[in-house]
Amino acid sequence: MENNFAKKLIEWYKINLRDLPWRKTNDPYKIWVSEIILQQTRIDQGTPYYLSFINKFPNVKKLSESTLDELMKVCQGIGYYNRIVNMHKCAKIVVIEYNSNFPTKYSELIKLPGIGDYTASAISSICSGESKMVVDGNVIRLFSRLYNLNYQQHSSIMKKTIKKIGEKEILKFNSGDFNQALMDYGSMICSPKKYKCDKCIFSKSCEAFKFDIVDELPVKKKNITISQRFFNYFVVIDKSLKVKIHKRKEKDIWNNLYEFELLETNNKISVKDAETYLEEKHQRLSFKKKHQLSHKLTHQVLSIDFWIFEVDEVFKYGIDLPSLNNYPFPKPIFTIISKIQ
Ligand code: SF4
């Protein structure tokens, strides 16, 4: 380990501290909200979600009293929605088992839904000073380069090795500061592509810099298979300008968000195919328009066609078009809703 690693890192952190809303509090509830939101979302994208989340649900009690639909609406567009479902479950448990006092001990946090080692370490180190080191993607990148660690980047051996190196250092300082400094340094200086070795305070001892292998680390998993899916959404508008929607319940993407009637196919379909499909369910329908878009997820690319039809009937449980804004939808569907309203 570089001499005075933690001391130098924390000095850098104090000077380069970012003015982020969750840095101004030690409230474990707010730290938890920020950590969950930022798990899979960049800071610039996650900050507006954090602010509207705290505005709508300022404490764990308020969150526990909300419906899942209300919560999903606030988080609409954020992606990886299982974490949001887990937040709802977690809030209810905290209210019942901890009398609405969000726990700060690692041993209690780790038992709650959606809280793993990373989040429990972050909350316990920031809120109760426990010497638990956080190992996120930024920390993995920084340590893999500093020490030329060749393990696959998210493997358990990589995380164990980093903790072994770092946890001796964390004992010397405020663990919350140490963890936040590590994550910031990895994100701001030892970035994935635009790393700033010329400004790095550790460049003299950095193995990757010395051997000119910065681009090769951390070692990534090879051959992630990306599947292509074809979604056809049928936006069928009745005589009173209402449409039908339902909540997704499959073990698939976008669980608990709303959608129009969906037909997934192996390839793109034609207007004729769309009409044939709907003719079995509706009479006197007329095709109006098609919107199409492509949506990329981590392991999937979705080719989505929205088929807009009008029918000469009145739906029993239809929703009028302006009221669609009250429901949580996946981002691509919400984009199209604004075009049909
Ligand atoms: S010298 Fe470059 S690669 Fe090494 S830790 Fe610093 S920024 Fe990262």
Boltz pocket constraint, residues with backbone or C-beta under 6 A from the ligand:
constraints:
  - pocket:
      binder: B
      contacts: [[A, 142], [A, 145], [A, 146], [A, 189], [A, 190], [A, 191], [A, 195], [A, 196], [A, 197], [A, 200], [A, 201], [A, 202], [A, 203], [A, 206], [A, 207], [A, 208], [A, 209], [A, 214]]
      max_distance: 6.0
